[in-house]
């Protein structure tokens, strides 16, 4: 239970006002329910002449106890009976009973309705917290986790926590109030019968709980919002590298916040409708009971009918009322362990450590003027496997550096260290003499643009995909970037032009078109440092030629770090770095490395063959 109270303090505390309203409305609901039946019993006894006695009026005064108030009410009723007759007074009392029940179910409905913002608000807060945590965690975390499992935690586990918290709050607020008041009244009415009920109540509750569980139908529109939420989570997990590289965490956070807010509003409507089902049905049932009481009472009032029907009927009504809170109490207690188990899975994400941290007073990094320098850099993954071993490398401003090697040589890991997707295990990387670990991460990544082998695009328009790294981009700027990337012509061929939605991960575009959109995105950002991670490796020959032309335009007057499998694309690089098992084995220009006849020549001849 300690973990349960922590959950309440973490997520329910902001909704204290709703909790207070729920307490007040639940008390009012119980009071009106008991009040209706407690007053109905002696009133019907007077009408049916069962234990009838004369009531004397007590003058009204301040601080009058409840018994004296009730005595005066009985006095007025007896006077009305003598004046208007039993049948008319009975009909009036039934109408008063219906009015009291209407007030009671209104309070019950209000108590359920004020719980809706708590339930939907907690879900929204949890999802936003998990999503923001996903945006902030380093890439290394996701290499250890399955994407589907993360989606399951932000969906099913959050939903389970919602159900657990809601049922538990009702357990702590509504059900004890109802049970204590109802049982007290039942004992006062008949302690023998109540003891009998208590003995057999567990079996009855078990049967009711076992047969009463059923699935609730979900709203189709609410499911659509749920689908949109999961789609963006999937996009975020797949495109996290680009989001971080283009410093778009806040933009994605705002976009996700809009979706979850729309879903919250729709869930509010669905939940309020669901909450209204019980009080409406209870009111109609109670009204029917009132009608039956009136009709049956007219029969009992006959000459030879002297039966204590009111007490028995009232007892059965209250007994029926106490069954539901006891059932809810057992169901809520059953749900707590499930909710806690789900919360543990969620906390595995929320409490995950982030080794990529900023120093308290970061050094300024407002541009790129000299060089990027690797000094004895080594890197190991969490499993202890060392990928890079003591690298020394200098990348001067304005130069194009190509990195080649077999798969698994450490090429992608090397370039991932520059924007701090990972931190070095030992050694240092500096930009203009500033250790990148001492600079602000947003300033560091502002200097860089990325074009990767897998064109990471989002389910949005062509315009928004190109303008992803520049929030205030104008139409003219986007079109200029698209022209340089060779994308303007095929964009205009689309029916909606730049406003065309490209589908999930750009599925409506060809591979070459997707890559040119990625290049246009990098061009618009206009970074001084460009990182190309096998940007043409997955393209056919014709697409590669057009994309390579766009890349050459992008690389002009920039410092470029290019990972390449196809050596023909990096012949003109200022320096080629050859990696083998995490070490630099050769370096130089293309012709020099060919003349050496070493590892690079071997790679070159294999591709030529």
ZATOR-302998 format. One record per residue (C-alpha): residue number from 0; residue in one letter; z, x, y. Coordinates in pm, 1 decimal, padded with zeros to 6 digits. Layout:
<pts>
k|r|c3|c1|c2
NUM|A|Z|X|Y
...
</pts>
This chain:
<pts>
k|r|c3|c1|c2
0|X|00000.0|00000.0|00000.0
1|X|00046.9|00295.9|00230.5
2|X|-00328.3|00355.7|00232.7
3|X|-00383.2|-00013.5|00302.2
4|X|-00163.8|-00005.4|00614.2
5|X|-00357.4|00297.1|00735.7
6|X|-00679.6|00097.9|00712.6
7|X|-00526.2|-00184.1|00914.6
8|X|-00406.6|00054.8|01185.1
9|X|-00743.7|00229.8|01200.4
10|X|-00976.2|-00067.0|01221.9
11|X|-00783.9|-00389.1|01287.5
12|X|-00568.3|-00262.4|01576.2
13|X|-00842.5|-00321.2|01840.6
14|X|-00843.7|-00690.7|01746.9
15|X|-00472.6|-00765.2|01802.5
16|X|-00555.2|-01060.7|02026.0
17|X|-00746.9|-01231.3|01747.6
18|X|-00457.9|-01166.7|01509.0
19|X|-00213.4|-01334.4|01748.4
20|X|-00439.2|-01635.2|01779.4
21|X|-00463.6|-01658.5|01401.7
22|X|-00083.3|-01656.2|01364.9
23|X|-00036.4|-01933.8|01622.1
24|X|-00313.8|-02152.9|01480.3
25|X|-00195.0|-02111.5|01121.2
26|X|00158.9|-02212.2|01217.0
27|X|00026.1|-02514.4|01403.4
28|X|-00190.0|-02608.6|01105.9
29|X|00107.3|-02595.7|00866.5
30|X|00336.4|-02782.3|01107.9
31|X|00086.5|-03063.3|01167.3
32|X|00022.1|-03093.3|00794.4
33|X|00389.7|-03121.5|00705.6
34|X|00456.0|-03335.5|01011.5
35|X|00195.5|-03589.7|00905.1
36|X|00339.9|-03633.4|00558.0
37|X|00709.0|-03607.3|00655.6
38|X|00665.3|-03883.2|00910.3
39|X|00444.5|-04093.1|00686.4
40|X|00702.7|-04121.3|00407.7
41|X|00985.4|-04301.2|00596.2
42|X|00736.0|-04504.8|00795.8
43|X|00578.0|-04641.6|00478.6
44|X|00926.0|-04698.7|00333.7
45|X|01000.0|-04926.3|00628.5
46|X|00670.0|-05110.0|00583.9
47|X|00720.2|-05158.5|00210.2
48|X|01089.7|-05247.1|00252.4
49|X|01194.8|-04967.3|00016.0
50|X|01546.8|-04864.3|00116.6
51|X|01494.6|-05026.4|00455.6
52|X|01776.7|-05010.5|00708.7
53|X|01827.6|-05094.2|01072.0
54|X|01771.7|-04817.4|01329.5
55|X|01951.2|-04818.0|01662.6
56|X|01789.7|-04668.3|01971.0
57|X|01949.0|-04345.7|02098.6
58|X|01906.2|-04277.1|02471.6
59|X|01675.7|-03986.8|02545.9
60|X|01842.2|-03669.2|02671.2
61|X|01769.5|-03295.1|02712.0
62|X|01797.5|-03085.6|02397.0
63|X|01760.5|-03389.6|02173.6
64|X|01754.4|-03282.5|01804.2
65|X|01461.3|-03361.7|01578.6
66|X|01660.5|-03613.5|01369.1
67|X|01738.7|-03826.4|01676.0
68|X|01374.4|-03810.4|01789.5
69|X|01269.8|-03926.6|01442.3
70|X|01531.0|-04203.1|01450.7
71|X|01385.0|-04336.9|01777.0
72|X|01033.6|-04317.8|01630.7
73|X|01148.6|-04528.4|01333.3
74|X|01315.2|-04771.1|01574.5
75|X|00988.6|-04824.7|01765.5
76|X|00796.8|-04867.7|01439.7
77|X|01040.8|-05131.2|01317.9
78|X|01004.6|-05313.3|01650.4
79|X|00623.4|-05301.8|01622.4
80|X|00643.3|-05442.8|01269.3
81|X|00848.6|-05737.5|01387.5
82|X|00616.7|-05793.1|01684.5
83|X|00267.4|-05736.4|01537.3
84|X|00310.0|-05769.2|01161.0
85|X|00300.0|-05519.9|00878.8
86|X|-00078.1|-05510.6|00818.9
87|X|-00169.2|-05428.2|01178.6
88|X|00096.8|-05160.7|01207.3
89|X|-00016.8|-05011.2|00874.8
90|X|-00375.0|-04987.1|00999.2
91|X|-00256.8|-04826.2|01322.1
92|X|-00043.5|-04575.7|01132.6
93|X|-00339.5|-04482.4|00912.5
94|X|-00546.9|-04416.9|01222.8
95|X|-00265.3|-04204.5|01365.6
96|X|-00252.5|-04016.8|01034.3
97|X|-00625.4|-03945.9|01056.0
98|X|-00582.3|-03820.0|01413.2
99|X|-00299.8|-03587.4|01307.3
100|X|-00510.2|-03454.5|01019.9
101|X|-00799.8|-03400.3|01258.5
102|X|-00577.1|-03185.9|01479.1
103|X|-00449.5|-03001.8|01172.6
104|X|-00797.1|-02917.5|01039.6
105|X|-00906.4|-02819.1|01391.1
106|X|-00622.4|-02566.1|01395.2
107|X|-00717.4|-02454.6|01043.4
108|X|-01078.3|-02411.6|01147.8
109|X|-00971.8|-02222.7|01459.5
110|X|-00753.3|-01990.3|01251.0
111|X|-01051.1|-01914.2|01026.0
112|X|-01294.6|-01880.5|01315.9
113|X|-01082.0|-01626.1|01504.8
114|X|-01086.5|-01411.5|01190.4
115|X|-01465.7|-01388.3|01204.2
116|X|-01479.5|-01140.0|01496.5
117|X|-01225.8|-00922.6|01313.5
118|X|-01430.2|-00920.3|00994.5
119|X|-01767.2|-00860.2|01156.9
120|X|-01619.0|-00622.1|01414.7
121|X|-01456.1|-00405.2|01149.2
122|X|-01785.5|-00389.8|00959.1
123|X|-01973.7|-00290.5|01272.7
124|X|-01714.7|-00027.2|01365.9
125|X|-01715.9|00119.8|01015.5
126|X|-02094.2|00138.8|00996.2
127|X|-02124.3|00292.9|01340.9
128|X|-01856.8|00548.2|01252.9
129|X|-02032.4|00642.5|00928.7
130|X|-02372.0|00657.7|01099.6
131|X|-02245.0|00881.2|01378.2
132|X|-02080.7|01101.8|01119.1
133|X|-02412.8|01129.4|00933.6
134|X|-02583.1|01236.8|01256.7
135|X|-02318.5|01501.2|01322.3
136|X|-02291.8|01652.3|00972.8
137|X|-02491.4|01966.9|00893.6
138|X|-02793.6|01961.1|00663.4
139|X|-02594.5|02143.4|00399.1
140|X|-02379.6|01835.5|00339.0
141|X|-02679.8|01628.2|00234.5
142|X|-02802.2|01885.6|-00012.7
143|X|-02483.2|01809.4|-00208.8
144|X|-02504.3|01429.5|-00178.4
145|X|-02754.6|01176.6|-00305.4
146|X|-02918.5|00971.3|-00032.3
147|X|-02892.3|00652.1|-00235.7
148|X|-02520.6|00704.2|-00282.4
149|X|-02470.1|00745.6|00091.2
150|X|-02663.9|00424.1|00155.2
151|X|-02450.7|00247.6|-00105.0
152|X|-02135.0|00359.2|00072.8
153|X|-02250.4|00237.0|00410.0
154|X|-02358.2|-00094.0|00257.9
155|X|-02171.6|-00214.7|-00049.6
156|X|-01851.4|-00018.8|00005.1
157|X|-01822.8|-00127.2|00367.4
158|X|-01877.2|-00486.7|00257.3
159|X|-01600.8|-00453.0|-00001.1
160|X|-01361.1|-00316.5|00261.0
161|X|-01448.9|-00608.1|00486.0
162|X|-01365.0|-00860.6|00214.1
163|X|-01042.7|-00681.3|00127.0
164|X|-00920.0|-00656.2|00484.7
165|X|-01003.5|-01017.2|00567.1
166|X|-00837.2|-01162.7|00258.9
167|X|-00534.7|-00940.0|00309.7
168|X|-00487.3|-01044.4|00670.6
169|X|-00501.2|-01407.6|00562.8
170|X|-00253.6|-01324.5|00287.9
171|X|-00010.1|-01179.0|00539.7
172|X|-00054.8|-01446.0|00806.2
173|X|-00166.0|-01780.5|00670.0
174|X|-00065.2|-01807.2|00305.1
175|X|00307.5|-01714.3|00329.3
176|X|00352.8|-01960.8|00615.1
177|X|00190.0|-02242.5|00421.0
178|X|00363.0|-02165.5|00091.2
179|X|00714.4|-02140.1|00238.0
180|X|00682.8|-02458.5|00444.4
181|X|00518.6|-02661.0|00165.9
182|X|00764.0|-02551.6|-00105.5
183|X|01057.7|-02626.3|00122.8
184|X|00930.5|-02977.6|00176.7
185|X|00859.9|-03028.4|-00195.1
186|X|01213.7|-02919.6|-00286.7
187|X|01356.5|-03162.7|-00033.5
188|X|01145.8|-03444.9|-00174.2
189|X|01219.8|-03377.1|-00543.8
190|X|01378.3|-03054.0|-00657.9
191|X|01349.9|-03149.7|-01025.6
192|X|00976.4|-03210.6|-01007.0
193|X|00926.9|-02900.1|-00794.3
194|X|01106.1|-02681.0|-01048.4
195|X|00881.3|-02825.2|-01316.7
196|X|00576.5|-02741.0|-01104.6
197|X|00696.8|-02384.7|-01042.8
198|X|00738.8|-02324.3|-01416.8
199|X|00385.0|-02430.8|-01494.3
200|X|00226.1|-02314.7|-01167.1
201|X|00114.3|-01965.8|-01289.5
202|X|-00096.5|-02116.2|-01568.0
203|X|-00246.8|-02366.6|-01329.8
204|X|-00320.8|-02098.3|-01070.4
205|X|-00486.8|-01882.0|-01333.3
206|X|-00713.5|-02164.4|-01445.1
207|X|-00802.2|-02255.7|-01087.0
208|X|-00875.6|-01893.5|-00991.5
209|X|-01083.2|-01834.6|-01305.7
210|X|-01295.0|-02145.0|-01255.9
211|X|-01302.6|-02141.5|-00877.0
212|X|-01478.1|-01808.8|-00817.4
213|X|-01839.6|-01842.4|-00723.5
214|X|-02091.7|-01652.5|-00520.7
215|X|-02176.9|-01766.5|-00169.8
216|X|-02533.8|-01797.5|-00064.9
217|X|-02635.4|-01551.9|00204.9
218|X|-02842.6|-01635.1|00507.5
219|X|-03205.9|-01522.0|00485.9
220|X|-03205.4|-01407.2|00846.7
221|X|-02880.9|-01215.7|00802.4
222|X|-03038.0|-01042.7|00503.0
223|X|-03330.6|-00939.2|00722.4
224|X|-03094.7|-00765.8|00963.9
225|X|-02925.1|-00602.1|00666.6
226|X|-03264.1|-00475.2|00548.8
227|X|-03340.3|-00337.2|00896.6
228|X|-03006.5|-00157.6|00899.4
229|X|-03066.0|00005.7|00563.1
230|X|-03420.3|00102.3|00665.8
231|X|-03295.3|00292.5|00968.0
232|X|-03024.0|00462.1|00766.1
233|X|-03291.3|00572.8|00520.8
234|X|-03509.8|00697.2|00807.3
235|X|-03219.7|00886.5|00957.4
236|X|-03137.2|01061.5|00632.8
237|X|-03502.1|01151.3|00580.3
238|X|-03561.5|01262.0|00938.2
239|X|-03233.0|01428.7|01019.9
240|X|-03394.4|01766.4|01076.2
241|X|-03625.5|01627.9|01346.2
242|X|-03348.8|01419.0|01502.9
243|X|-03130.3|01725.9|01540.5
244|X|-03414.4|01953.0|01649.0
245|X|-03516.2|01712.4|01925.5
246|X|-03154.9|01632.4|02022.6
247|X|-03213.2|01264.3|01958.5
248|X|-02872.7|01183.2|01807.9
249|X|-02773.6|00964.5|02100.9
250|X|-03106.8|00780.3|02100.6
251|X|-03083.5|00705.6|01728.9
252|X|-02720.5|00603.1|01774.8
253|X|-02816.8|00353.0|02044.3
254|X|-03103.4|00218.2|01832.6
255|X|-02873.5|00172.4|01533.7
256|X|-02610.7|00014.3|01756.4
257|X|-02861.2|-00250.0|01872.6
258|X|-02953.5|-00337.1|01515.1
259|X|-02593.7|-00362.8|01396.7
260|X|-02500.2|-00569.9|01701.2
261|X|-02780.4|-00818.0|01621.9
262|X|-02660.8|-00831.2|01262.1
263|X|-02302.1|-00886.7|01377.1
264|X|-02402.5|-01184.1|01592.3
265|X|-02599.1|-01339.3|01309.4
266|X|-02315.1|-01282.1|01063.3
267|X|-02079.8|-01448.7|01310.8
268|X|-02292.7|-01763.0|01302.1
269|X|-02318.9|-01762.3|00923.2
270|X|-01947.2|-01698.5|00873.8
271|X|-01843.2|-01968.7|01122.2
272|X|-02059.4|-02220.3|00937.4
273|X|-01904.8|-02113.0|00609.0
274|X|-01555.0|-02135.6|00757.0
275|X|-01623.0|-02492.3|00871.8
276|X|-01701.5|-02610.6|00518.2
277|X|-01338.8|-02622.8|00399.2
278|X|-01177.2|-02797.1|00699.2
279|X|-01456.7|-03054.1|00712.4
280|X|-01425.1|-03134.8|00344.4
281|X|-01046.0|-03146.2|00374.0
282|X|-01063.2|-03381.4|00669.7
283|X|-01298.4|-03616.9|00490.2
284|X|-01076.3|-03605.9|00183.2
285|X|-00766.0|-03677.0|00390.0
286|X|-00939.7|-03962.9|00564.9
287|X|-01026.6|-04104.9|00228.0
288|X|-00661.5|-04072.6|00123.6
289|X|-00561.6|-04265.5|00436.3
290|X|-00805.5|-04543.0|00352.3
291|X|-00679.1|-04561.2|-00005.4
292|X|-00320.1|-04569.0|00123.0
293|X|-00401.9|-04858.7|00354.7
294|X|-00583.5|-05057.1|00088.5
295|X|-00328.6|-04981.3|-00182.3
296|X|-00046.6|-05053.7|00060.9
297|X|-00178.9|-05402.3|00130.4
298|X|-00162.8|-05466.0|-00243.6
299|X|00184.9|-05319.9|-00283.7
300|X|00310.4|-05533.4|00003.6
301|X|00261.9|-05836.8|-00217.3
302|X|00547.2|-06063.5|-00315.0
303|X|00633.2|-05899.2|-00648.1
304|X|00536.6|-05532.8|-00581.6
305|X|00835.5|-05313.5|-00498.9
306|X|00729.6|-04948.0|-00580.3
307|X|00822.7|-04621.6|-00409.1
308|X|00454.2|-04533.8|-00380.3
309|X|00470.7|-04348.5|-00045.5
310|X|00699.5|-04073.6|-00170.7
311|X|00492.2|-04008.1|-00479.4
312|X|00161.5|-04007.1|-00289.9
313|X|00299.1|-03778.5|-00020.1
314|X|00439.6|-03543.5|-00279.8
315|X|00103.8|-03519.5|-00459.6
316|X|-00076.5|-03459.1|-00130.9
317|X|00154.4|-03172.3|-00034.2
318|X|00139.5|-03033.3|-00386.6
319|X|-00238.5|-03030.9|-00360.6
320|X|-00210.3|-02852.5|-00026.1
321|X|00008.0|-02572.9|-00164.4
322|X|-00232.5|-02485.5|-00447.7
323|X|-00503.3|-02336.5|-00225.0
324|X|-00287.0|-02080.0|-00037.9
325|X|-00133.6|-01964.4|-00366.3
326|X|-00481.9|-01918.5|-00511.5
327|X|-00596.2|-01732.1|-00201.3
328|X|-00288.6|-01512.7|-00222.5
329|X|-00367.6|-01410.4|-00579.7
330|X|-00733.3|-01345.2|-00498.5
331|X|-00639.6|-01135.0|-00194.0
332|X|-00393.7|-00928.5|-00395.4
333|X|-00665.6|-00872.2|-00654.0
334|X|-00909.6|-00753.8|-00389.4
335|X|-00685.1|-00491.3|-00226.3
336|X|-00732.7|-00221.4|-00495.5
337|X|-01109.1|-00271.5|-00485.0
338|X|-01108.2|-00234.7|-00108.0
339|X|-00897.8|00080.5|-00122.6
340|X|-01130.0|00234.2|-00382.6
341|X|-01428.4|00164.7|-00158.1
342|X|-01245.8|00309.2|00141.6
343|X|-01188.4|00631.7|-00049.3
344|X|-01563.2|00660.7|-00105.0
345|X|-01628.8|00595.8|00263.6
346|X|-01367.6|00852.3|00368.7
347|X|-01549.6|01111.6|00159.3
348|X|-01812.1|01095.9|00435.3
349|X|-01590.8|01027.5|00736.9
350|X|-01350.9|01310.6|00655.3
351|X|-01615.6|01561.2|00549.6
352|X|-01577.0|01891.1|00730.3
353|X|-01846.4|02020.1|00964.3
354|X|-01873.4|02399.9|00967.2
355|X|-02124.7|02383.4|01255.0
356|X|-01881.8|02379.3|01545.4
357|X|-01904.6|02462.6|01911.1
358|X|-01668.3|02706.9|02076.4
359|X|-01434.9|02560.4|02341.1
360|X|-01615.1|02735.8|02627.9
361|X|-01981.1|02777.4|02528.3
362|X|-02195.6|03034.5|02705.2
363|X|-02493.2|02908.3|02906.8
364|X|-02834.5|02918.7|02740.3
365|X|-03074.9|02769.9|02992.2
366|X|-03395.7|02941.6|02882.8
367|X|-03564.7|03203.8|02668.2
368|X|-03654.6|03530.2|02842.9
369|X|-03634.2|03830.0|02604.8
370|X|-03603.6|03805.3|02226.5
371|X|-03440.4|03654.2|01920.3
372|X|-03253.7|03917.3|01719.0
373|X|-03115.9|03906.0|01363.9
374|X|-02845.7|04164.9|01300.3
375|X|-02751.5|04224.2|00934.6
376|X|-02781.0|03852.5|00860.3
377|X|-02679.1|03721.2|00518.6
378|X|-02650.2|03362.4|00405.1
379|X|-02500.8|03192.2|00099.4
380|X|-02490.8|02825.3|00006.8
381|X|-02166.4|02650.0|-00083.3
382|X|-02217.7|02723.3|-00451.4
383|X|-02195.2|03095.2|-00371.4
384|X|-02563.4|03167.6|-00430.0
385|X|-02674.3|03428.4|-00172.8
386|X|-03019.7|03355.9|-00033.2
387|X|-03057.0|03614.9|00244.5
388|X|-02932.1|03973.1|00224.5
389|X|-02865.9|04185.6|00535.2
390|X|-03175.5|04092.7|00740.2
391|X|-03258.8|04280.6|01061.6
392|X|-03534.9|04124.3|01266.7
393|X|-03644.7|04102.4|01630.1
394|X|-03878.2|03833.0|01761.8
395|X|-03991.0|03918.4|02118.2
396|X|-04078.6|03645.7|02363.9
397|X|-04443.2|03535.5|02352.2
398|X|-04512.0|03684.1|02008.6
399|X|-04620.2|03506.8|01692.8
400|X|-04417.5|03608.0|01389.0
401|X|-04530.4|03490.6|01045.3
402|X|-04295.5|03475.0|00748.1
403|X|-04450.9|03479.2|00400.5
404|X|-04328.0|03514.2|00046.7
405|X|-04303.1|03334.4|-00283.4
406|X|-04122.6|03003.3|-00317.6
407|X|-03747.9|03055.8|-00307.3
408|X|-03773.9|03381.9|-00115.0
409|X|-03560.6|03236.9|00171.2
410|X|-03828.6|03161.4|00431.0
411|X|-03712.5|02811.5|00526.0
412|X|-03348.0|02918.4|00518.0
413|X|-03423.2|03199.3|00763.3
414|X|-03579.6|02969.1|01023.7
415|X|-03309.1|02703.1|00969.4
416|X|-03050.3|02954.0|01088.0
417|X|-03208.3|02978.5|01435.2
418|X|-03134.4|02617.5|01550.9
419|X|-02802.7|02632.2|01361.8
420|X|-02889.5|02383.1|01093.3
421|X|-02678.4|02631.0|00897.2
422|X|-02455.7|02917.9|01011.8
423|X|-02486.9|03270.4|00883.8
424|X|-02241.2|03387.6|00619.6
425|X|-02231.8|03728.6|00787.3
426|X|-02412.2|03906.2|01068.3
427|X|-02530.3|03744.8|01389.7
428|X|-02833.8|03586.5|01556.1
429|X|-02869.7|03624.0|01931.2
430|X|-03104.6|03480.9|02190.8
431|X|-03128.8|03697.2|02500.8
432|X|-02811.7|03870.1|02386.5
433|X|-02609.7|03546.4|02346.1
434|X|-02477.8|03479.0|01997.1
435|X|-02608.9|03132.2|01909.7
436|X|-02264.5|03039.7|01770.8
437|X|-02122.9|03085.0|02120.5
438|X|-02383.6|02862.2|02287.7
439|X|-02388.4|02485.5|02319.4
440|X|-02584.0|02338.1|02027.7
441|X|-02778.9|02098.8|02249.2
442|X|-02886.6|02388.0|02477.1
443|X|-02991.3|02593.3|02175.5
444|X|-03204.3|02319.8|02019.2
445|X|-03355.0|02231.8|02355.9
446|X|-03540.1|02565.4|02338.1
447|X|-03712.1|02480.9|02010.2
448|X|-03983.5|02256.6|01875.6
449|X|-04048.3|02194.7|01506.9
450|X|-04360.3|02111.1|01309.2
451|X|-04290.9|02095.3|00936.9
452|X|-04502.6|02055.7|00625.7
453|X|-04371.7|01702.6|00572.7
454|X|-04462.1|01513.9|00889.0
455|X|-04143.0|01324.1|00963.1
456|X|-04236.7|01013.4|01158.8
457|X|-04045.6|00691.0|01221.7
458|X|-04126.7|00325.0|01177.8
459|X|-04219.7|00280.6|01541.2
460|X|-04521.2|00294.7|01769.3
461|X|-04744.5|00598.0|01811.9
462|X|-04621.0|00627.0|02170.3
463|X|-04253.5|00636.4|02073.0
464|X|-04315.1|00887.3|01794.2
465|X|-04489.5|01127.5|02032.7
466|X|-04225.7|01071.0|02303.3
467|X|-03939.8|01113.5|02054.7
468|X|-03816.9|01438.9|02207.8
469|X|-03854.1|01324.3|02568.8
470|X|-03690.8|00992.9|02648.4
471|X|-03845.9|00942.9|02993.8
472|X|-04200.7|01042.1|02897.8
473|X|-04478.2|00863.4|03085.8
474|X|-04800.3|00725.8|02940.6
475|X|-04996.9|01005.6|03106.5
476|X|-04775.5|01275.5|02955.3
477|X|-04800.3|01125.0|02607.9
478|X|-05177.9|01096.4|02630.9
479|X|-05207.4|01455.4|02756.1
480|X|-05005.0|01581.8|02459.4
481|X|-05214.5|01373.3|02220.6
482|X|-05536.2|01517.2|02363.8
483|X|-05417.5|01874.4|02313.5
484|X|-05316.3|01787.4|01955.3
485|X|-05652.1|01624.4|01885.3
486|X|-05490.7|01284.7|01827.0
487|X|-05607.7|01089.2|02133.0
488|X|-05941.1|00983.2|01984.3
489|X|-05811.5|00831.0|01658.8
490|X|-05525.2|00663.6|01847.3
491|X|-05770.9|00482.8|02073.9
492|X|-05956.0|00359.4|01766.4
493|X|-05646.7|00163.2|01667.0
494|X|-05643.8|-00201.0|01773.1
495|X|-05323.7|-00163.2|01977.1
496|X|-05379.0|00200.7|02075.3
497|X|-05058.7|00386.7|02151.6
498|X|-04858.1|00068.8|02082.9
499|X|-04964.7|00063.3|01718.1
500|X|-04676.6|00062.1|01471.3
501|X|-04737.4|00330.8|01207.7
502|X|-04510.3|00190.8|00936.8
503|X|-04237.8|00354.7|00733.8
504|X|-04271.6|00735.3|00760.2
505|X|-04617.2|00690.6|00916.4
506|X|-04765.5|00537.0|00603.1
507|X|-05048.1|00375.5|00802.8
508|X|-05184.0|00718.4|00902.2
509|X|-05360.1|00986.6|00700.6
510|X|-05192.4|01321.5|00634.3
511|X|-05393.8|01496.6|00905.4
512|X|-05322.8|01221.6|01156.5
513|X|-04951.9|01234.0|01085.6
514|X|-04949.8|01608.4|01134.9
515|X|-05134.2|01584.3|01465.5
516|X|-04879.1|01327.0|01586.7
517|X|-04606.7|01577.4|01494.7
518|X|-04787.1|01847.1|01691.6
519|X|-04826.2|01614.1|01991.0
520|X|-04453.0|01547.3|01975.8
521|X|-04380.9|01919.6|01990.6
522|X|-04634.3|01970.6|02270.8
523|X|-04469.3|01700.8|02482.2
524|X|-04130.4|01860.8|02438.5
525|X|-04287.9|02184.7|02563.5
526|X|-04037.9|02422.0|02400.1
527|X|-04047.6|02798.7|02461.7
528|X|-03980.2|02862.8|02088.6
529|X|-04196.8|02697.8|01824.9
530|X|-04106.6|02681.1|01454.5
531|X|-04389.9|02599.0|01213.5
532|X|-04274.7|02538.7|00855.8
533|X|-04593.1|02542.6|00644.5
534|X|-04749.0|02297.7|00887.7
535|X|-05086.9|02283.8|00709.6
536|X|-04982.2|02343.9|00349.1
537|X|-05024.6|01983.3|00232.9
538|X|-05358.9|01913.8|00403.2
539|X|-05711.9|01919.8|00269.5
540|X|-05959.6|02177.1|00404.0
541|X|-06114.5|01953.5|00670.2
542|X|-05780.3|01823.8|00795.9
543|X|-05638.9|02175.3|00789.5
544|X|-05915.8|02300.1|01016.5
545|X|-05856.2|02031.0|01280.8
546|X|-05479.3|02067.5|01261.1
547|X|-05503.9|02446.6|01281.8
548|X|-05705.3|02413.4|01602.2
549|X|-05434.7|02188.1|01745.0
550|X|-05168.7|02440.2|01638.4
551|X|-05348.5|02725.0|01810.1
552|X|-05344.0|02526.4|02133.8
553|X|-04974.8|02456.0|02083.2
554|X|-04895.1|02822.9|02014.5
555|X|-05049.0|02949.3|02337.7
556|X|-04791.8|03115.5|02564.6
557|X|-04506.5|03040.1|02323.3
558|X|-04289.3|03236.8|02088.1
559|X|-04390.5|03115.6|01743.4
560|X|-04219.0|03158.4|01407.9
561|X|-04454.7|03039.4|01136.5
562|X|-04382.9|03001.5|00766.6
563|X|-04709.8|03009.1|00576.0
564|X|-04826.6|02989.8|00217.5
565|X|-05193.8|03009.5|00312.8
566|X|-05226.0|03362.8|00441.8
567|X|-05560.4|03285.8|00606.0
568|X|-05377.3|03087.6|00873.6
569|X|-05165.3|03380.6|00993.8
570|X|-05419.7|03664.8|01009.7
571|X|-05385.6|03685.5|01386.4
572|X|-05004.4|03692.9|01390.6
573|X|-04847.4|03972.8|01595.4
574|X|-04624.9|04059.7|01298.6
575|X|-04598.9|03937.5|00941.4
576|X|-04260.4|03948.3|00768.9
577|X|-04281.0|03956.0|00388.9
578|X|-03971.2|03823.5|00209.3
579|X|-03885.9|03870.0|-00155.6
580|X|-03557.4|03736.4|-00296.5
581|X|-03399.4|03719.6|00047.3
582|X|-03494.9|04070.1|00161.5
583|X|-03766.7|04201.4|00393.6
584|X|-03989.9|04410.6|00171.7
585|X|-04282.9|04460.6|00412.3
586|X|-04371.0|04399.1|00775.4
587|X|-04672.3|04460.5|00995.5
588|X|-05006.1|04309.9|01097.6
589|X|-05244.4|04158.8|00845.3
590|X|-05483.9|04455.6|00822.9
591|X|-05197.5|04704.7|00797.7
592|X|-05033.5|04517.8|00511.1
593|X|-05363.1|04481.9|00324.9
594|X|-05418.3|04856.1|00358.3
595|X|-05073.4|04929.0|00214.2
596|X|-05166.1|04759.5|-00109.1
597|X|-04814.6|04631.8|-00162.2
598|X|-04652.9|04291.2|-00214.4
599|X|-04851.0|04125.4|00066.8
600|X|-05178.4|04254.0|-00076.0
601|X|-05078.1|04106.0|-00410.6
602|X|-05016.2|03764.5|-00253.1
603|X|-05344.0|03787.7|-00062.9
604|X|-05548.8|03875.8|-00370.7
605|X|-05391.5|03596.6|-00573.5
606|X|-05490.2|03341.0|-00308.5
607|X|-05838.2|03487.2|-00280.6
608|X|-05878.4|03458.2|-00655.5
</pts>
